[in-house]
């Protein structure tokens, strides 16, 4: 069953609002992923530095 809109442009306004919510959600997901990638990169670098200090300390 089709939805009948009584207000002109209401359908377009609702479609636009939904698209904005989806875009915001996607942007939040991308930001979280970038932060996670950065944290993983820093953790890997820290492990590498710790390993180097262990090697130097045992030599």
C-alpha positions as CSV (number, residue, x, y, z in Angstrom):
1,X,0.0,0.0,0.0
2,X,1.3,3.4,-1.0
3,X,1.7,6.2,1.6
4,X,-0.3,9.3,0.8
5,X,1.4,12.5,1.8
6,X,-0.9,15.5,2.6
7,X,1.9,18.0,2.8
8,X,3.6,19.0,-0.4
9,X,7.3,17.9,-0.5
10,X,6.8,15.9,2.7
11,X,8.0,12.7,1.0
12,X,11.1,14.5,-0.3
13,X,11.8,16.0,3.1
14,X,11.5,12.6,4.8
15,X,13.8,11.0,2.2
16,X,16.4,13.8,2.7
17,X,16.2,13.4,6.5
18,X,16.7,9.6,6.2
19,X,19.7,10.1,3.9
20,X,21.2,12.6,6.4
21,X,20.9,10.0,9.2
22,X,22.5,7.3,7.1
23,X,25.3,9.7,6.1
24,X,25.9,10.6,9.7
25,X,25.9,7.0,10.7
26,X,28.4,6.1,8.0
27,X,30.6,9.0,9.0
28,X,30.6,7.8,12.7
29,X,31.5,4.3,11.5
30,X,34.4,5.6,9.4
31,X,35.6,7.7,12.3
32,X,35.5,4.8,14.7
33,X,37.3,2.6,12.2
34,X,40.0,5.2,11.7
35,X,40.5,5.5,15.5
36,X,40.7,1.8,15.9
37,X,43.2,1.5,13.0
38,X,45.3,4.3,14.6
39,X,45.2,2.5,18.0
40,X,46.2,-0.8,16.4
41,X,49.1,1.0,14.6
42,X,50.3,2.6,17.8
43,X,50.1,-0.7,19.7
44,X,52.1,-2.5,17.0
45,X,54.7,0.3,17.1
46,X,54.9,0.0,20.9
47,X,55.4,-3.8,20.7
48,X,58.2,-3.2,18.2
49,X,59.9,-0.7,20.4
50,X,59.6,-2.9,23.5
51,X,61.1,-5.8,21.5
52,X,64.0,-3.6,20.4
53,X,64.7,-2.5,24.0
54,X,64.6,-6.2,25.1
55,X,67.2,-7.1,22.5
56,X,69.4,-4.1,23.4
57,X,69.0,-4.8,27.1
58,X,70.0,-8.5,26.8
59,X,73.0,-7.7,24.6
